[in-house]
């Protein structure tokens, strides 16, 4: 469904790191084990594969995730740690629960620590003691949104965090968070390597925007698209409740508009979709206002969905590059409020006077429990993360590609951001579904 360039990936970028020889037999009674030589091709296009083989190229590929028959750690001697960082996202508790179940029930790990409030709690100076995680604690946490461990934004000193891991005797750390979190995890990996310690660091990428590179789907995304239904339906109802009405909905998507685009395809009431990857103009022939005028003349109502990062050039020429949040993300101006004002002003009087209703469900969606599909996906991600750590894999995140779970080196995953291709099939489907013009600036 998603189309984006992959020609930039060097095969060596996808080679992960292992702590050492796997000397222990896995305690799992599974019939299915994965060999380290099992890999999934990055480029699934037949012509591309044939051409690459004919040219003698080494094709980029991911290491396949899953249980190994031989593992690096003796499970009964392991202490594991889990930390959640960044903004809230549906499925955080599901991933925590899955990791605890896999560690305790499947591998027999005796001690699992949850570090409170992100990297702040991983560092001793943060002032938070870790909590003990077991099946009694995690039993039904997947039914709640948020994270039982709490979260925070911003980096901490890698040396201080590794000191805490050594102090607590942690053998493997699971970092659940977005690209900023995984960059922080990479600094921990680098410090561990510098000290020549045998501590595995495995990430589970968390981004509700689905914008981590080299990963086809991230947890929370399906829930966000599903939960956008109520907001879009409300906007549609409001727009039809008056002689002329416009419903405006702002959805998540700082630099990538996958939620807005997918919600548009899932909910046929949407008439205009605006995303960060595709610039648009508000005024002029074929612009947003012109299109809405034509829509009101023929159908008397319209629904507009806008991603939070769209149209930033209209807001005082964009954002102040020096104004960032604790994670280093540039603070965006509110395109939803801005468009609300533009639409109210333009359609306040005259023959096409219309009522504008604005809905921003962002924090409601972020704090919701995961949908059934997302919850099952989280469980698989958590289990794959544990299998990877047990096998001594480190400096990786667990991803998904071509319906397989994969290992992606952190450096490759955070090297660039996944975005909608304006010339790809996803955006073409959006244009066809809404009937909106290209609105090129």
Secondary structure as UniProt FT lines:
FT   TURN            7..8
FT   HELIX           11..14
FT   STRAND          17..18
FT   STRAND          24..25
FT   TURN            36..37
FT   STRAND          39..41
FT   HELIX           46..54
FT   TURN            55..56
FT   STRAND          61..64
FT   STRAND          70..71
FT   HELIX           75..77
FT   STRAND          79..84
FT   TURN            90..91
FT   HELIX           92..101
FT   HELIX           102..106
FT   STRAND          111..115
FT   HELIX           118..122
FT   HELIX           124..126
FT   STRAND          131..132
FT   HELIX           135..138
FT   TURN            139..140
FT   HELIX           141..143
FT   TURN            148..149
FT   HELIX           158..167
FT   TURN            168..169
FT   STRAND          172..177
FT   HELIX           179..195
FT   STRAND          200..206
FT   TURN            208..209
FT   TURN            213..214
FT   HELIX           221..240
FT   STRAND          245..251
FT   HELIX           258..266
FT   TURN            268..269
FT   STRAND          272..274
FT   TURN            276..277
FT   TURN            285..286
FT   HELIX           288..299
FT   STRAND          301..307
FT   TURN            308..311
FT   HELIX           312..314
FT   TURN            315..316
FT   TURN            321..322
FT   TURN            326..327
FT   HELIX           335..346
FT   TURN            351..352
FT   STRAND          355..360
FT   HELIX           362..366
FT   HELIX           372..390
FT   TURN            391..392
FT   STRAND          393..394
FT   STRAND          396..401
FT   TURN            402..403
FT   STRAND          404..409
FT   HELIX           410..413
FT   TURN            422..423
FT   HELIX           425..434
//
